[in-house]
Structure formats: C-alpha cells, structure tokens
Amino acid sequence: MKNKIITTFALLFGCLQCQSLYALGPIDGEVGVAFWNNHFEADIANGELDVGTTLAHGEVWLFNEWGVRGAYYDSDLEESEFSNQNRTQLEVRKRFLSLGDNNFLAFGAGLENIALKSGQESDGLRFSAEARLGLPSTVFLYGKAAWSPSLQSTSEFDDISSNEVEVGVHFTPAPFVSLRLGYLQYELNYTNAVSGVDGDSASSGFFVGAGVHW
C-alpha cells in the first residue's frame, strides 16, 4: 500500500511541476516544502521530544471545483520507542460554497499511511475539510481538519485512528512564490494489542514553508 501511495504521489508532483511551468488555463495549484518544529508526546517512558519534521506537499485544482492533494511528513523520532513516524497522505477534494481561488469550503477523502513502531505500517481512509478566507492583496487565512477513523491494525496496535488540525496564513509576495506560516497538531489513538490498554501520541507546533504557486 505504501509503495502505491508514494508512486501516485510522485506522479502527482511531476504533473504539478509541469503545470507550474506553463500555468495552463483552468488549472491552479501549489507545490512546496515546510519545516515543522513540533513537540512529540506519547504514553511511553521517553515520549516527550522536541522533533524536527520535514514536510513536502502539493495540490492541484481544476476549474476551482475538483482537487487532488498529497503530503509527506518525515519525523525523526530515533530517541523514542516509535522510531521514525513518517506519514503519507493522498486525497481527492471537492469545493463547496466557492467564491474564488481563496474563498471556499472544501471536503475531501483519500488514504493515509503511517509508519509505527518496529517498522510496522498502518493504512486507512482519510476524510478532510478545509476553509479559506481571502484578504485584500495576496494573503489568505485557512483552516484544515482531517480524520482517519479506522487505520489497519498491526501486531502491536489495534483500533488505530488519527485526527489532524492545521491553521495558518498564506502569502504570495511575488508571482509564483508562496509562503506559509501556521500551527499543526496531529494525534494518534490506539489500543495496545498485548495489554489491551488504550494509548495515544500527539505532535504539535508551528511550521514555516515556501513553494511555487500558480
């Protein structure tokens, strides 16, 4: 599953980069990278860590109606029992109440893959919502929420689910250039498959990013 998601994600980025060069008519989008200065907490002995996460993301919209978004998070948790907690997301989105490029409400559905303890991985459906509010000039505010209600169980984790909240501000200081500042929180809930005890982990903190926008 992870290889399929990553392959699809790579093809998506390739298309996005081509489109960014030509900025073809009804197609809008963005590709970018960000650094997330997140704090990781979990119900384990060494579960509170200051973590640096690298994020790559891309999205494309057709006729300001249908969109595809992908993201990859690389969190270094080598000091934790969780090791690396990498995530890959890919989803299709539909705009509702759209009043332009940066004034809309959108809902999405897709897949999420997350790397867990001891090299284990979990996959499942992901549902999301995003709202944007454009301000004068080249700035908009946005908020996102996502939920994966039932990720695949592993040998150590059952009843896995996740939720994510992101708020921020997006700037376009020059043509094709985009900057983002915001706050992101990601929570993972699960049941220990051996002890039956419920557990959770959370990553939260501010991020800064840059990219190409058209």
C-alpha positions in Angstrom: 0.0 0.0 0.0 2.7 2.5 0.9 4.6 1.9 -2.4 1.4 2.6 -4.3 0.7 5.8 -2.4 4.3 7.0 -2.9 4.3 6.2 -6.6 1.0 8.0 -7.1 2.3 10.9 -5.0 5.4 11.2 -7.2 3.4 11.2 -10.4 1.2 13.9 -8.9 4.2 16.1 -8.1 5.6 15.6 -11.6 2.3 16.8 -13.1 2.2 19.7 -10.7 5.7 20.8 -11.5 4.9 20.7 -15.2 1.7 22.7 -14.7 3.6 25.3 -12.7 5.9 26.0 -15.6 3.0 26.6 -18.0 0.2 27.8 -15.7 -2.4 26.3 -18.0 -5.9 28.0 -18.0 -8.3 26.4 -15.5 -5.6 24.6 -13.5 -4.4 26.1 -10.2 -2.1 24.6 -7.7 1.0 24.7 -5.5 4.0 22.6 -4.6 6.1 23.3 -1.5 8.2 22.2 1.4 8.0 23.2 5.1 9.8 22.7 8.4 7.5 21.8 11.3 9.1 22.5 14.8 6.8 20.0 16.5 6.8 18.7 20.1 6.1 14.9 20.3 4.3 13.4 23.3 3.2 9.8 23.9 2.3 7.4 26.8 5.8 5.9 26.8 8.8 6.4 29.1 10.7 8.7 26.7 7.6 10.1 25.0 8.3 13.8 25.2 10.6 15.0 22.5 11.3 18.2 20.5 11.2 16.9 16.9 12.1 18.5 13.6 9.7 17.3 10.8 10.2 17.9 7.1 7.0 18.3 5.1 6.5 18.1 1.3 3.1 18.9 -0.2 1.4 19.5 -3.4 -2.2 20.3 -4.6 -3.9 21.0 -7.9 -7.4 22.3 -8.6 -9.4 22.1 -11.8 -12.0 24.8 -12.6 -11.9 25.8 -8.9 -14.0 22.7 -8.2 -12.2 19.4 -8.0 -8.7 19.0 -6.5 -6.1 16.4 -5.5 -3.7 16.9 -2.6 -0.7 14.9 -1.4 1.6 15.3 1.5 4.6 13.5 3.1 5.9 14.1 6.7 9.3 12.8 7.8 9.6 13.0 11.6 12.9 11.9 13.3 11.9 10.1 16.5 15.0 8.0 16.8 15.2 8.6 20.6 11.6 7.3 21.0 10.3 3.8 21.0 8.3 4.8 18.0 11.5 5.4 15.9 10.5 7.4 12.8 6.9 8.3 12.4 6.6 9.1 8.7 3.2 9.8 7.1 1.9 9.9 3.6 -1.4 11.3 2.6 -3.3 11.4 -0.8 -6.8 12.6 -1.2 -9.4 14.0 -3.7 -11.3 17.1 -2.7 -14.5 18.9 -3.8 -15.1 22.6 -3.3 -18.5 23.9 -1.9 -19.5 27.5 -1.4 -16.7 28.6 -3.7 -16.3 32.3 -4.2 -13.0 32.3 -6.0 -9.5 30.9 -5.7 -9.1 31.6 -2.0 -12.6 31.8 -0.6 -14.2 28.4 -0.3 -15.2 25.4 1.8 -13.9 22.0 0.6 -14.3 18.4 1.7 -12.0 15.5 0.8 -11.5 11.8 1.0 -8.4 9.6 0.4 -5.8 7.4 2.0 -3.3 7.8 4.9 -0.2 5.7 5.6 1.8 6.0 8.8 5.0 4.2 9.9 4.7 3.0 13.5 6.9 1.1 16.0 9.5 -1.5 14.8 9.0 -0.8 11.1 5.3 -1.5 11.2 2.9 0.4 9.0 -0.8 1.2 9.1 -3.1 2.3 6.2 -6.7 3.6 6.1 -9.3 6.0 4.8 -8.9 9.7 5.5 -11.6 12.4 5.4 -10.9 16.1 5.5 -12.3 19.6 5.4 -10.7 23.0 4.6 -11.9 26.6 4.7 -10.1 29.6 3.2 -10.8 33.3 3.6 -9.1 35.6 1.2 -7.9 39.0 2.4 -7.1 42.1 0.4 -3.9 41.9 -1.7 -2.3 38.4 -1.9 -3.0 36.9 1.6 -5.5 34.3 2.8 -6.2 32.6 6.1 -7.0 28.9 6.2 -8.0 26.1 8.5 -7.9 22.3 7.9 -9.2 19.3 9.8 -8.8 15.6 9.0 -9.8 12.3 10.5 -8.8 8.7 9.8 -11.4 6.7 11.8 -10.0 3.2 11.3 -6.4 2.5 10.3 -5.3 -1.0 9.8 -4.2 -2.9 12.9 -0.7 -4.2 13.4 0.9 -6.9 15.7 1.3 -4.3 18.4 -1.6 -1.8 17.8 -5.3 -2.2 17.5 -8.2 0.3 17.0 -5.9 2.8 15.4 -7.3 6.2 14.4 -5.9 9.7 13.9 -7.0 13.3 13.7 -5.3 16.4 12.4 -5.9 20.2 12.7 -4.0 22.9 10.9 -4.4 26.7 10.8 -2.3 29.3 9.1 -1.8 32.2 6.8 -0.6 32.0 3.2 1.3 34.9 1.4 2.1 35.4 -2.2 4.8 38.1 -2.1 5.7 37.7 -5.8 4.3 35.9 -8.9 4.6 32.1 -8.5 6.1 32.4 -5.0 4.2 31.3 -1.9 5.0 31.4 1.9 3.1 29.8 4.7 3.1 30.2 8.5 0.9 28.2 10.8 0.3 25.7 13.6 -0.3 22.0 13.1 -1.4 19.3 15.5 -1.6 15.5 14.8 -3.0 12.9 17.2 -2.8 9.1 17.0 -5.1 6.9 19.2 -4.7 3.1 19.6 -5.1 0.1 21.8 -2.1 -2.0 22.8 -2.7 -5.4 21.2 -1.0 -7.3 24.0 -2.1 -5.5 27.2 -5.4 -4.1 25.8 -4.6 -0.7 27.3 -5.6 2.4 25.3 -2.8 4.8 24.3 -2.2 7.9 22.3 0.5 10.2 20.9 0.4 13.8 19.7 2.7 16.1 17.7 2.1 19.8 17.7 3.9 23.0 16.9 4.5 25.9 14.5 5.7 25.5 10.9 7.1 27.7 8.1 7.2 26.8 4.5 7.7 28.1 0.9 6.8 26.9 -2.5 5.6 27.6 -6.1 2.0 28.8 -6.5 0.1 29.4 -9.8 
